[in-house]
């Protein structure tokens, strides 16, 4: 009896895990999904370690030779300027389950859908710099969004009112022979 109960519970867990929707469900080369959040000053006062004032994420994807190609395009607006800038853009390459990374050791993150919202778990992503950085005088400047606890580690985003496909993605989706 105990074994039968265990098998039933374990089987239910497997079915539940496989039934979790991909954050990229319904995304294709002409249909992105966008999520965003702007944090109020009152909210940010309660989370002094958070450096992000606003975040917008566009989920993009297409199929190429039977493979699902997925991206999360991110725009981050910081509370305070860093090296004269307040807004940064970066793009993560993702798998269908929402495990994402930025090329050249630019960091990782995890995205998941929950109750119509997008949960972004930041494991540390490069907002500016990395291997594609341009030299500024004789030094390279990296700006990294670090996953500080009760700061920039976890973001809950809601569906965005405006959702556009970035130009770089349109060009890639039209000619994906990479």
VOBA-1610 file (N, C-alpha, C; in pm, whole numbers, padded with zeros to 5 digits, always signed):
BEGIN
Unk+00082-00119+00000Unk+00000+00000+00000Unk+00086+00126+00000Unk+00190+00126+00082Unk+00280+00241+00089Unk+00347+00266-00046Unk+00391+00160-00112Unk+00455+00173-00242Unk+00356+00230-00345Unk+00232+00184-00343Unk+00131+00233-00437Unk+00106+00382-00415Unk+00100+00426-00289Unk+00081+00568-00256Unk+00199+00649-00307Unk+00320+00597-00284Unk+00441+00666-00330Unk+00440+00681-00482Unk+00409+00575-00553Unk+00406+00578-00700Unk+00300+00678-00748Unk+00184+00680-00685Unk+00078+00773-00724Unk+00122+00917-00702Unk+00180+00947-00586Unk+00226+01084-00557Unk+00340+01123-00651Unk+00438+01036-00669Unk+00551+01065-00756Unk+00504+01088-00900Unk+00413+01004-00946Unk+00359+01021-01082Unk+00285+01152-01098Unk+00211+01193-00995Unk+00139+01321-00998Unk+00236+01437-01006Unk+00346+01428-00930Unk+00448+01533-00935Unk+00511+01544-01073Unk+00539+01432-01135Unk+00596+01434-01269Unk+00500+01497-01369Unk+00374+01460-01361Unk+00274+01517-01451Unk+00263+01667-01426Unk+00259+01709-01300Unk+00250+01852-01268Unk+00370+01928-01322Unk+00490+01872-01305Unk+00611+01938-01353Unk+00610+01951-01505Unk+00562+01847-01574Unk+00562+01854-01719Unk+00450+01942-01771Unk+00349+01970-01687Unk+00236+02053-01729Unk+00264+02202-01713Unk+00373+02238-01646Unk+00408+02379-01630Unk+00438+02437-01767Unk+00370+02546-01798Unk+00383+02608-01930Unk+00518+02677-01946Unk+00573+02667-02065Unk+00695+02738-02098Unk+00665+02888-02098Unk+00759+02970-02050Unk+00736+03115-02059Unk+00727+03162-02204Unk+00774+03078-02297Unk+00773+03113-02439Unk+00651+03058-02514Unk+00557+02999-02441Unk+00437+02944-02504Unk+00364+03055-02580Unk+00335+03030-02708Unk+00265+03127-02792Unk+00355+03230-02859Unk+00484+03228-02827Unk+00579+03322-02887Unk+00626+03266-03020Unk+00627+03351-03123Unk+00686+03313-03252Unk+00747+03437-03315Unk+00796+03426-03438Unk+00873+03538-03494Unk+00791+03664-03517Unk+00658+03653-03517Unk+00575+03773-03532Unk+00494+03806-03407Unk+00503+03721-03305Unk+00425+03740-03182Unk+00515+03731-03060Unk+00566+03846-03013Unk+00643+03846-02889Unk+00549+03852-02769Unk+00603+03833-02651Unk+00528+03856-02527Unk+00614+03949-02441Unk+00551+04051-02387Unk+00625+04151-02311Unk+00571+04164-02169Unk+00662+04188-02078Unk+00630+04204-01936Unk+00713+04320-01883Unk+00661+04387-01780Unk+00734+04503-01727Unk+00693+04530-01583Unk+00770+04618-01523Unk+00735+04668-01390Unk+00814+04794-01364Unk+00744+04895-01315Unk+00807+05017-01266Unk+00781+05019-01116Unk+00886+05035-01040Unk+00877+05029-00895Unk+00855+05168-00837Unk+00758+05181-00749Unk+00727+05310-00686Unk+00839+05348-00590Unk+00847+05477-00560Unk+00946+05525-00463Unk+00923+05461-00326Unk+00796+05444-00289Unk+00764+05381-00160Unk+00815+05237-00155Unk+00796+05163-00264Unk+00845+05025-00272Unk+00998+05023-00261Unk+01063+05112-00335Unk+01210+05114-00335Unk+01267+05156-00199Unk+01194+05237-00124Unk+01239+05273+00012Unk+01243+05152+00102Unk+01150+05058+00078Unk+01145+04936+00158Unk+01253+04837+00115Unk+01310+04858-00004Unk+01413+04769-00058Unk+01534+04852-00100Unk+01607+04907-00003Unk+01719+04996-00037Unk+01832+04930-00117Unk+01838+04797-00116Unk+01944+04728-00190Unk+01910+04714-00339Unk+01784+04740-00375Unk+01744+04729-00516Unk+01791+04851-00593Unk+01859+04829-00706Unk+01908+04938-00789Unk+01819+04964-00911Unk+01727+04872-00941Unk+01642+04882-01060Unk+01516+04963-01029Unk+01492+05067-01108Unk+01371+05148-01097Unk+01260+05090-01186Unk+01299+05039-01304Unk+01201+04982-01398Unk+01270+04874-01481Unk+01190+04776-01523Unk+01242+04668-01607Unk+01134+04628-01708Unk+01176+04606-01830Unk+01086+04562-01938Unk+01154+04442-02005Unk+01080+04334-02023Unk+01136+04214-02085Unk+01047+04170-02201Unk+01109+04151-02318Unk+01039+04102-02435Unk+01085+03960-02464Unk+00991+03866-02465Unk+01023+03727-02498Unk+01003+03709-02648Unk+01106+03656-02713Unk+01109+03642-02858Unk+01147+03501-02895Unk+01105+03457-03014Unk+01146+03324-03056Unk+01100+03289-03196Unk+01168+03190-03251Unk+01130+03133-03381Unk+01188+02993-03388Unk+01143+02917-03484Unk+01196+02783-03507Unk+01289+02787-03627Unk+01400+02717-03616Unk+01497+02711-03724Unk+01549+02568-03735Unk+01521+02506-03846Unk+01563+02368-03871Unk+01523+02275-03756Unk+01400+02291-03709Unk+01346+02206-03604Unk+01390+02243-03463Unk+01470+02346-03449Unk+01518+02388-03318Unk+01447+02516-03276Unk+01409+02525-03149Unk+01346+02645-03097Unk+01453+02743-03053Unk+01452+02860-03113Unk+01547+02966-03081Unk+01471+03067-02995Unk+01521+03095-02874Unk+01449+03181-02779Unk+01542+03288-02721Unk+01484+03408-02703Unk+01558+03520-02646Unk+01472+03595-02546Unk+01536+03658-02450Unk+01472+03753-02360Unk+01548+03885-02374Unk+01483+03983-02436Unk+01542+04115-02455Unk+01502+04200-02335Unk+01599+04260-02268Unk+01574+04328-02142Unk+01617+04474-02150Unk+01530+04562-02099Unk+01565+04703-02081Unk+01551+04731-01932Unk+01658+04783-01873Unk+01661+04812-01730Unk+01687+04961-01711Unk+01606+05022-01626Unk+01628+05162-01587Unk+01668+05161-01440Unk+01786+05213-01411Unk+01838+05214-01274Unk+01787+05335-01197Unk+01792+05325-01063Unk+01754+05438-00977Unk+01853+05553-00992Unk+01979+05518-01000Unk+02086+05617-01008Unk+02173+05588-01130Unk+02225+05693-01196Unk+02312+05669-01314Unk+02440+05596-01276Unk+02486+05516-01370Unk+02618+05451-01358Unk+02696+05490-01482Unk+02809+05552-01461Unk+02895+05599-01570Unk+02815+05684-01669Unk+02729+05771-01615Unk+02655+05866-01697Unk+02530+05812-01765Unk+02497+05688-01741Unk+02377+05628-01803Unk+02283+05576-01697Unk+02154+05575-01733Unk+02054+05522-01641Unk+01978+05404-01702Unk+01975+05397-01838Unk+01902+05291-01908Unk+02000+05200-01981Unk+01980+05069-01966Unk+02067+04969-02028Unk+01983+04862-02095Unk+02035+04807-02203Unk+01969+04698-02275Unk+02064+04580-02283Unk+02008+04461-02272Unk+02086+04340-02291Unk+01992+04231-02341Unk+02050+04126-02398Unk+01970+04015-02450Unk+02025+03883-02399Unk+01936+03801-02349Unk+01973+03668-02304Unk+01923+03565-02406Unk+02001+03461-02428Unk+01959+03346-02507Unk+01900+03246-02408Unk+01786+03188-02442Unk+01715+03102-02346Unk+01679+02967-02407Unk+01653+02872-02320Unk+01592+02748-02368Unk+01442+02757-02345Unk+01369+02660-02391Unk+01222+02663-02384Unk+01170+02670-02241Unk+01249+02622-02145Unk+01207+02620-02004Unk+01243+02747-01929Unk+01303+02845-01999Unk+01333+02972-01936Unk+01468+02984-01870Unk+01556+02887-01892Unk+01694+02901-01844Unk+01769+02986-01946Unk+01824+03098-01901Unk+01881+03196-01993Unk+02026+03229-01957Unk+02099+03276-02059Unk+02237+03319-02037Unk+02271+03430-02136Unk+02376+03502-02102Unk+02430+03605-02191Unk+02566+03554-02237Unk+02592+03565-02367Unk+02718+03519-02426Unk+02838+03576-02351Unk+02951+03510-02364Unk+03080+03554-02309Unk+03077+03570-02157Unk+03017+03474-02089Unk+03009+03477-01943Unk+02943+03605-01891Unk+02840+03650-01965Unk+02768+03771-01927Unk+02661+03749-01822Unk+02653+03627-01771Unk+02560+03601-01663Unk+02445+03511-01703Unk+02363+03480-01604Unk+02250+03389-01624Unk+02128+03439-01549Unk+02015+03382-01587Unk+01889+03411-01519Unk+01789+03302-01551Unk+01680+03303-01482Unk+01572+03206-01502Unk+01442+03284-01511Unk+01360+03252-01611Unk+01229+03315-01622Unk+01122+03206-01618Unk+01009+03240-01557Unk+00898+03146-01546Unk+00768+03225-01541Unk+00662+03165-01594Unk+00530+03228-01585Unk+00458+03173-01464Unk+00387+03263-01395Unk+00308+03222-01279Unk+00189+03316-01268Unk+00069+03261-01280Unk-00055+03340-01269Unk-00056+03460-01362Unk-00011+03441-01485Unk-00012+03548-01584Unk+00102+03647-01572Unk+00185+03631-01470Unk+00300+03719-01450Unk+00427+03646-01491Unk+00534+03722-01509Unk+00664+03664-01541Unk+00755+03684-01421Unk+00815+03577-01374Unk+00909+03583-01263Unk+01049+03574-01322Unk+01133+03673-01293Unk+01271+03675-01342Unk+01364+03663-01222Unk+01435+03550-01215Unk+01534+03528-01110Unk+01670+03562-01170Unk+01727+03670-01123Unk+01856+03718-01171Unk+01968+03649-01096Unk+02057+03586-01171Unk+02175+03524-01110Unk+02301+03607-01137Unk+02281+03729-01186Unk+02391+03820-01218Unk+02405+03833-01368Unk+02364+03948-01425Unk+02374+03968-01569Unk+02449+04097-01599Unk+02527+04093-01706Unk+02601+04210-01752Unk+02507+04300-01831Unk+02491+04423-01784Unk+02407+04520-01853Unk+02487+04597-01958Unk+02616+04614-01932Unk+02703+04686-02023Unk+02843+04633-02005Unk+02911+04611-02116Unk+03048+04561-02111Unk+03055+04419-02160Unk+03138+04342-02096Unk+03156+04203-02139Unk+03249+04194-02258Unk+03239+04085-02333Unk+03335+04062-02441Unk+03312+04153-02562Unk+03192+04213-02573Unk+03164+04302-02685Unk+03181+04449-02649Unk+03238+04478-02533Unk+03249+04616-02487Unk+03344+04695-02575Unk+03312+04822-02586Unk+03400+04913-02659Unk+03493+04978-02558Unk+03618+04996-02597Unk+03716+05056-02507Unk+03683+05203-02486Unk+03680+05246-02360Unk+03659+05385-02325Unk+03791+05434-02270Unk+03862+05509-02351Unk+04000+05550-02327Unk+04082+05421-02322Unk+04141+05386-02210Unk+04220+05263-02203Unk+04159+05158-02113Unk+04033+05176-02074Unk+03973+05079-01984Unk+03836+05035-02032Unk+03799+04917-01992Unk+03665+04866-02021Unk+03582+04878-01895Unk+03459+04921-01911Unk+03369+04936-01798Unk+03262+04830-01808Unk+03247+04749-01704Unk+03139+04651-01697Unk+03038+04698-01594Unk+02912+04691-01631Unk+02805+04721-01537Unk+02723+04594-01524Unk+02723+04538-01404Unk+02659+04410-01378Unk+02543+04430-01281Unk+02430+04369-01312Unk+02316+04367-01221Unk+02334+04246-01131Unk+02381+04272-01010Unk+02413+04164-00917Unk+02286+04118-00843Unk+02278+03989-00813Unk+02157+03935-00748Unk+02158+03953-00596Unk+02161+04078-00549Unk+02162+04102-00405Unk+02028+04061-00344Unk+02034+03992-00232Unk+01911+03947-00164Unk+01828+04068-00122Unk+01698+04059-00147Unk+01606+04171-00122Unk+01647+04296-00198Unk+01706+04273-00314Unk+01749+04383-00400Unk+01716+04349-00543Unk+01819+04312-00619Unk+01803+04284-00761Unk+01807+04135-00792Unk+01759+04052-00699Unk+01765+03908-00717Unk+01640+03848-00781Unk+01523+03906-00757Unk+01399+03849-00805Unk+01302+03960-00844Unk+01245+03949-00965Unk+01152+04050-01015Unk+01024+03981-01061Unk+00910+04037-01022Unk+00780+03990-01068Unk+00727+04094-01165Unk+00709+04054-01291Unk+00668+04146-01397Unk+00525+04114-01441Unk+00454+04216-01486Unk+00316+04200-01534Unk+00315+04222-01685Unk+00211+04174-01754Unk+00205+04196-01899Unk+00215+04344-01933Unk+00296+04375-02034Unk+00320+04514-02074Unk+00211+04562-02169Unk+00182+04691-02162Unk+00084+04752-02252Unk+00140+04762-02393Unk+00267+04795-02403Unk+00333+04808-02533Unk+00430+04692-02553Unk+00420+04631-02668Unk+00507+04517-02697Unk+00550+04525-02843Unk+00679+04547-02862Unk+00733+04560-02997Unk+00847+04462-03019Unk+00859+04422-03144Unk+00970+04335-03182Unk+01091+04424-03213Unk+01204+04401-03148Unk+01324+04482-03177Unk+01374+04459-03320Unk+01435+04562-03376Unk+01484+04555-03513Unk+01584+04441-03532Unk+01675+04422-03436Unk+01776+04317-03449Unk+01709+04180-03464Unk+01597+04160-03392Unk+01530+04030-03397Unk+01460+04010-03531Unk+01396+04115-03582Unk+01331+04105-03713Unk+01431+04060-03818Unk+01550+04122-03816Unk+01654+04088-03913Unk+01702+03944-03894Unk+01720+03901-03772Unk+01765+03765-03744Unk+01659+03662-03785Unk+01533+03689-03753Unk+01425+03595-03783Unk+01405+03581-03935Unk+01434+03688-04008Unk+01420+03683-04155Unk+01535+03606-04220Unk+01653+03612-04158Unk+01771+03546-04214Unk+01848+03476-04102Unk+01796+03364-04053Unk+01855+03301-03934Unk+01978+03213-03960Unk+02033+03211-04077Unk+02143+03119-04108Unk+02269+03145-04031Unk+02263+03132-03900Unk+02381+03158-03817Unk+02455+03035-03785
//
